[in-house]
Amino acid sequence: MVEPNPQHVTKLLVDWCEGDPNALERLMPLVMEQLKAQARRYLDRERSDHTLQATALVNEAYLRLVDQSKVRWQNRTHFFAVCAQMMRRILVDHARNRKAQKRGGTGKKLSFDDLSGLLSDKQVDIVALDDALSELAKIDARQARVVELRFFGGLGIEEAAEVMDISRATANREWAMARAWLHTQMAE
């Protein structure tokens, strides 16, 4: 698969913001494979019997994306970060609903020996991670945002720094601090 030209994607995002009703229709085929790959990475970390599939996750994110009329898209990285946030919410909502249906049943929880494992193929209790990230956001919103962009967005340090408008060194420090904090929280 050939990755679409970032400038072309950004142009379509700007056109969409400016009210071009066809811009989103032209954009989605260009980014669909990347969104599906992102969704597959998330679902690979989920339990093996997860009922949501990558295409369904992308479709649900698309439905939420269509309602985003007030977003001022900066570039394709910003777009994928917002999509990552949407997918996170969808997965968390799905996991919470599943647990509620089981009347408080608990999912398989994994502790992290090394939080660099946040980006590995390990299964992660998405609800526990979301709860921990919500707590981290109360303490340090920027650290929580770096984790969200890296784990859910699949962004590298440089891309996360760009989205957050911080230096790469700052993003690295925030990532390291957030991993340490989450390691402590998830180990409990």
N, C-alpha and C positions, 0 to 999 in steps of 0.2 A: 504494500500500500504506500502510495506517495503522500507525504504530509502536505496539506494545502499551504499555500503561501500565507504567512502570518499577516502580511499587510492587506491581502485580499479579505481575509476573515475579519480583520479589524474594520475595514471599509464597510463590509456588510453589517457589522454590529452598529457602526455609527449611523448607517442608512436606516437601520431598524429603529434606533433611538429617535431619529428625525421623522419617523412616521411612515417610512416606505413599507407598505404591507407585504410586498413580495420579498423583502430582504431576508426575513426569517426562512421563507421557503427555499431561497437560494443558499442560505447558510447551513441549514441542517444536513444536507447531503455531504457537505465538506467536512463537518465535524462529527458525523454520526459514528464512524469507526473508532475515533479517539474516545468518544463518550462510552461506547460499548466496551472498549479495552479498559477504561477507567472502572466501569461497572463490574467487569469480570474480576479485576483486582480486588475490589471490595468484597465481592461474593466469594472469592477464594479464601478469604479470611473468616467467612461465616461457617456455621456448622454445616456438616455434609448434607443434611436433609432439608436445607433451606428451600422454601417453595418459590421464592422470587428468582426470576432469571434475569440475566443482564439486559436483554431487550426490554423486558417489562420495567426494569428499573430506569432505563433511559427514557422509555415512553412516559412514565410517571413524572420524571424530571422535566421532560418536554412540556407536559401539560401545566406544570407549575411555572415553567419558564415563559410560556405564552402570556401569563398574567403579569409578568415583570415589566410593566410599562414605565416605571419611574427610574429604572436603572440607567445610569449613564456609563455605558461600556467604555473602558479605557483601552483595552486591547484583548487579544485572544486569551492571554493568560488570566486576565480578570474574568472573562467569560467562563473558562474552565474552573476557576476557583469558585464562582457562584454555583456552577453545576455541581461541583463537589459538595458544597454546603447543602444543596437540595437533596443530593443522593444520601448524604449523612442523615438528614431529617427523615427521609423516606425509610431508610433501613432501621433507624431507631424507632420510628412509629410502628413499623412492621414487627420489630422484636418486642416492643412493649405490648402491642395488641396480642401477640402470640402468648406472651406470659400471662396477660390478663385472662385470656381464654382458658388457660390451664389453671386458673385460680391461684395465681401467685407462684406457679412453677418456676424453678430457677434454671437458667441456661448453664451450659458448661463454662465454668470460669477458669481462666488460665492466668497464672501469675507470670510476670515477665522477669526472667533472670537477667536479661539485658534489654533495655528498652530500644536498642537499635533494632530489636525484633519487632518494633512497631511497623517496620516496613518489610518484614519477612513474610513468609507464607504461613506463619502460625495462625491458627484460628483465634479470634478475639471475641470476647463477649462484648458486643457492640453497645449494649445498654450500660454495662459497667464502664466502658471507655467514655461513653457520652456523659455519664454522671460525673466521672472524674474530670473530664474536660470542662463541664459546667462549673465545677468547684474551682478548677484552675482559673477559669475566666473571671471569677469573682476576685481572685487574688492578683492575677496578672493576665489581662485580656490579650496582650500581645503574644505572650507565650502560648496561650490556648489557640490563637489564630495561626501561629506557625505550625503547630501540631495538626490542626485541621487542614491546612493547605498541603502539608507534606503527606499526612496519612490518608485523608479523604480525597484530597485533590491530586495526589500523585505528583505534586510539583517538587522540583529540586530546590535547594537552598537559594540559588540565584533567582529562580522564578518567584519563590515565596517572598524574597526580599523586594523584588520588583513590584509585586502586587501590594505589599504593605508599605512601600516607599521608605524602606530602611536599607542600611548597608548590608552587604553580605556578611561581614563580621558580626554585626548586631544580630542578624538572623541566626547565625551559627551559635552565638551565645544563648539566645532565647531558646533555640532548639535543644541545646545541651541541658539548660536549666529545666525546661519542661519535661524532658525525658527523665531526669533525676526525680523530679517531683512526682511524675506519673508512676515511676517505678515504685516509689514508696507507697503511693495510694493504692495501686493495683495489687501490690504484695499483701496488703491488708485484706 
